[in-house]
Amino acid sequence: MSSLLGFYGLSLLDALNPSALAVTLFLLLRGGPFRTRVLTYVGAIFTTYLLLGVLIYFGLDGFLRIADSAVAERVGYALAALGGSAMLLYALFPPESAKRGPRLPKIPEHLPLGVVFGVGVTITIAEFSTALPYLGALGILRGFTSDALVALPLLASYVAIFVLPPLLLMVGFGRFEGALRPRMRRWLDKRAEKKDDTWLWLLGIVGFVLASRGVKYYLGVFGLG
């Protein structure tokens, strides 16, 4: 019983996923049939997360060990150095159009569901290496049972809890859409008209951190650090 408490405790922690909420909010504010879009996005997260969990549970995680190889490590730090440098340079020397801050891109109300599903799959895979609560829960599950008929429903319930916040956000937005949408629209319009370079500062800081880590790593590789 204590194992299951730890298992579901990690699911609640894992459910605090800012990127999922941000994308859900983005889909809600585009107008049109937002419920279909959000359900498609959540379905993509659920399917991908569950599939990755099943692969790891059944011992097919050898493919993931490639991330621990020296080649993958060096490629990762090279990308960090290059990408961070680009972000830092963009923050220091931004084009005039960027100084007003980021805006939501203009996309059609009837966004293709295939695109929405693809976004969900891509983000879930990209963020999976940081899904420490999920990996911990899989370890607990492996120790709790080796019976697939028991493990699969437990794993599905974990992932259901993981995707619950975007669904609750969708339900709440649908309930109070009339009051929320105009306010959010006014806030976005105000942000679009206001000159604000705060995001450039944040971009520059993140870029500096990434670039410095990449450079420091390669200084060590070449014996210069």
N, C-alpha and C positions, 0 to 999 in steps of 0.2 A: 504493500500500500504506500509506503514512504517513497518507493521508487516512482510510482505514478504521480505522487504529489510533486516531486522534483521535475518529472517529465512535463507536467502541465504548467508548473511554475515557469519553466523555460519558455513554454509556448506563449504565455502572457508577456514575458519580456521580449520575445521575438516579434510579437505583434506591434510593438512600438516602432514602426517602420516609416520614417519621414518621407522617403521617396514614393512609397505607395500612396500615401495620403496626398502628396503634392500632385502626382499624376492624376489621381482621382478628382481632386479639386479642379485641375485643368480641364478634365473631361466634362465636369459638371457645368462649367461656366461657358462652354461653347454654344449652348443653346441646342435645340433639336432634341432627339430622343436620347437623353443622357443615360437613362436606365440601361438601355441595351449596350451602350458603349462601356459603361462601368462594369456591368456583368461580364462582358467579353474580356475586359482587362483583368478582372478578378479571376475569371476562369483560366486565363493564361498563366497567372501567378500560381494558382492552385495546382494546375496540371504539371507545370515545370518543377515546382518545389517538391511535389509529391513524387514525381518520377526520379528526381535526383536523390531524394531520401530513400526510395526503394532500392536504387542502384547501390548506394552506400551500405544500407542495411544487409543486403544479400552478398556483401563482400566484393562488389564490382567497382570499388573505389581506386583500383590500381591506376586507372586512367588519370585520376586526379593527382597522382604522385609526380607527374611530369612537372607540376608547379614547383616542386622542391629541387629540380635539377639545376645545375650551375648555369646552363644555357638559358633556361627560362628566367632565372634570377637576373642574369646580366641584361637580357632583353628588357625585363621589367624596369630595371634601374635606368637603362638607356632611354626608355620611353618617358620615365619620370623626369630625367634631366632635360630632354628635348621639349616635352610638353610643358613642364614647369617654366622653362626659359621663355617659351612662346607666350605663356600666360603673363609672366612678369613684364615682358616687353610690351604686350598689348595694354597692360594696366598703366605702364609709364608713358606710353605714346599712343593713346587711344584716338581713333577717328572721331570727328566731331559728332557724328550720329550716335556714338556710344555713350556720350557724356550725359545723356538724359536718363540713362539706366535701362535695364532690360524690359522689354514688353512681351506680352504673350503673342506668339506668332498668329497671323491671320490664317486660319484654316477653315475649310468649309464646315457648316453645321453637320452635314451628313458625312462624317468621317468614315472611310471604309473600315469595316470591322476587322478585316484581315490585317490592316495596319495597326489597329489598336491591339490585336492579339500578338502581333510581332513585337510591339513595344514591350508588352508584359513579359514575354519570353526573354527578350534581350536583356532587360533590366534585371530580371531575376537571376539569370546566369551570370551577368556581370558582377552582381553583388554577392554571389554565393560564397566567395572566398572569405567574406566577412561575417557569414552567418554562424557565429560561434555558438549562440544558444541552440540552434538547430543541430549542429554537430554534437554538442554535448547531450542533447536529448536523444540523438541516435545511439550514442554510447550507452545511455541509461536503458534504452529500449533493447539493445543487444544483450545487456546483462539481465534484463527482466524476463525475456522470453525468446526462444528460438523457433516458436511456432508461427509460421507465416499467417495462419488464419486469425491469430490473436494480434500479431504485430501490425498487419495492414490496416485494420480498423482504427487502431490506436494512432498510427501514423497519419491516417486521413483526418482524424479528429484534431490532431495537432495542427495540421495545415489549415483546417477549417477555422480554428481560433486565430491563426496567423493572418488570414484574409478578412477577419471580422471587422476591423476598424474601417476599411474602405466601404464595406457594405453598410455599416451604421452611418457613415458620413453621407452616403447616397440616400438612405432612408430619411435622415434628418433634413437634408437639403430638399428632398421631394415634399416633405411635410411643410416646410416653411419657405418654399421657393419664392413665393410672391413677395415676401419681405426681404429675403436675403439677396436675390439676384440684383435688384436695383442698387442696393448698398455696395455690393461687391463691384458692380460695374462702375459706380461713381469713384470708388477707391482706385480702381485700375486706371480710369481716365485721369484722375488727379496725379497718379504716379507718372503717367505718360507725359504730362505737361510740366512736371516739376524737374528741374535740373538737380540731379543727385548722383554724385560720384562715389557714394559709399560702396557700391558693389565693385567698383574698380579697385578700391583699397583691398577689399576682401579677396578679389581675384589675384591681386599682386602678392598678398601675403601667402595665399595657397601656392601660387607659382614659385615664390621664393623658397618655401619649405620643400616642395617637390624637387626643384632644381638643385638645392643644396644637398639633399640626400643622395641624389644621383651622382653629383660631382664628387661628394665625399666617398661614395662607394668605389668609384673608378680610380680615385687617388690611392685608395687602399689596394686595389687590384694591381696597379702599376708600381706599387711600393713608394708612392710619393706622399702618403698620408701619415 
